[in-house]
Amino acid sequence: MKGGAKFGVNKVDRPAYLPEEKSGSQVAGRMSPVSFQSVLYGQIQQDRVKLSAHAQKRMEQRNIYLKESDWFKIDNAVNQAQAKGVRDSLLLYNDLALVASITNRTIVTALDKETMVNHVFTNIDGAVIIK
């Protein structure tokens, strides 16, 4: 091969760069192995009611402690309010009053029996009484 062009046998032209791997669960057109349990757990955690920093502080100050079964009932109440189109709700549970942003699935503040006496709740568009 004289003069000019060089040709190689079995040479494959390659791009000057390597494509980046996709982030997330999809790589090169295939799904990476993710267990059903981890996906379900992630979805459950995402859908659970959260506490704002303010609500957490109020609960600590007022010695309000809730068990997992209590949180389950509160989650259900938030789901009911959401199904009715409520955006901000008063949740009454035993001797507690919880103000929740239903849209954000967040407890905004918490009041115990003594604190809620003669208290006016504003900026809510629904209430749920939890049994």
C-alpha positions in Angstrom: 0.0 0.0 0.0 1.9 2.9 -1.2 1.2 6.5 -1.4 -1.6 7.9 0.7 -4.4 6.1 2.3 -3.8 3.4 4.9 -6.4 0.7 5.3 -6.3 -1.8 8.1 -7.7 -5.3 8.0 -10.6 -5.8 10.3 -10.3 -2.3 11.6 -13.5 -0.9 13.2 -14.0 2.8 13.3 -14.8 4.0 16.8 -15.8 7.3 18.1 -13.2 9.4 19.9 -15.2 9.2 23.1 -17.0 6.5 25.0 -20.7 7.1 25.7 -21.6 7.8 29.3 -23.5 5.1 31.2 -27.0 6.1 32.1 -27.6 6.8 35.7 -30.6 5.3 37.5 -32.0 1.9 37.1 -31.7 1.7 33.3 -28.3 0.9 31.8 -27.7 0.2 28.1 -31.3 -0.5 27.4 -31.7 -3.1 30.2 -33.1 -2.7 33.6 -30.6 -3.3 36.3 -31.7 -5.8 38.9 -33.7 -4.1 41.6 -35.6 -6.2 44.1 -39.4 -5.8 44.4 -38.9 -5.3 48.1 -36.6 -2.3 47.7 -39.0 -0.7 45.3 -41.9 -1.3 47.5 -40.1 0.0 50.6 -39.0 3.1 48.7 -42.6 3.8 47.6 -43.9 3.3 51.2 -41.3 5.7 52.6 -42.2 8.2 49.9 -45.9 8.0 50.7 -45.6 8.2 54.5 -46.5 11.3 56.4 -43.5 13.4 57.4 -43.0 15.7 60.3 -41.9 19.3 59.7 -39.0 20.5 62.0 -41.6 22.7 63.8 -43.9 19.8 64.4 -41.1 17.7 65.7 -40.0 20.4 68.1 -43.6 20.9 69.4 -44.0 17.2 69.9 -40.8 17.0 71.9 -41.8 20.1 74.0 -45.2 18.7 74.7 -44.1 15.2 75.3 -46.2 13.8 72.5 -45.0 10.3 71.5 -46.7 8.2 68.9 -46.4 4.5 68.2 -46.2 2.9 64.7 -49.9 2.0 64.9 -50.7 5.6 65.6 -48.8 6.8 62.6 -50.6 4.1 60.5 -54.0 5.7 61.5 -52.6 9.2 60.8 -51.4 8.0 57.3 -54.9 6.7 56.6 -56.5 10.0 57.7 -54.2 11.9 55.4 -55.2 9.5 52.6 -58.9 10.1 53.3 -58.4 13.9 53.3 -56.4 13.7 50.0 -59.1 11.6 48.4 -61.6 14.4 49.2 -59.4 17.1 47.7 -58.4 18.6 51.1 -55.2 20.6 51.0 -54.6 21.6 54.6 -56.4 19.6 57.4 -56.9 19.5 61.1 -56.5 15.9 62.3 -58.0 15.1 65.7 -56.6 11.9 67.3 -57.4 11.0 70.9 -56.2 14.1 72.9 -54.1 15.5 70.0 -54.7 18.0 67.3 -52.4 17.8 64.3 -52.4 20.3 61.5 -51.3 18.7 58.3 -50.4 19.9 54.8 -52.2 17.1 52.9 -50.6 18.2 49.6 -47.1 17.7 51.0 -48.1 14.8 53.3 -46.5 16.7 56.2 -47.6 17.3 59.8 -47.0 21.1 60.3 -47.7 21.3 64.0 -49.0 19.3 66.9 -51.0 20.3 70.0 -51.8 18.3 73.1 -55.1 18.5 75.0 -54.1 21.5 77.2 -52.7 23.5 74.3 -55.7 23.1 72.0 -58.2 24.5 74.5 -59.6 27.8 73.3 -57.3 27.5 70.2 -58.6 28.8 66.9 -57.4 26.8 63.9 -57.0 28.8 60.7 -55.9 28.1 57.1 -57.5 24.6 57.0 -60.0 23.4 54.5 -60.9 20.1 56.1 -60.9 18.1 59.3 -60.6 14.4 60.0 -61.5 12.8 63.3 -59.4 9.7 63.7 -60.7 6.8 65.8 
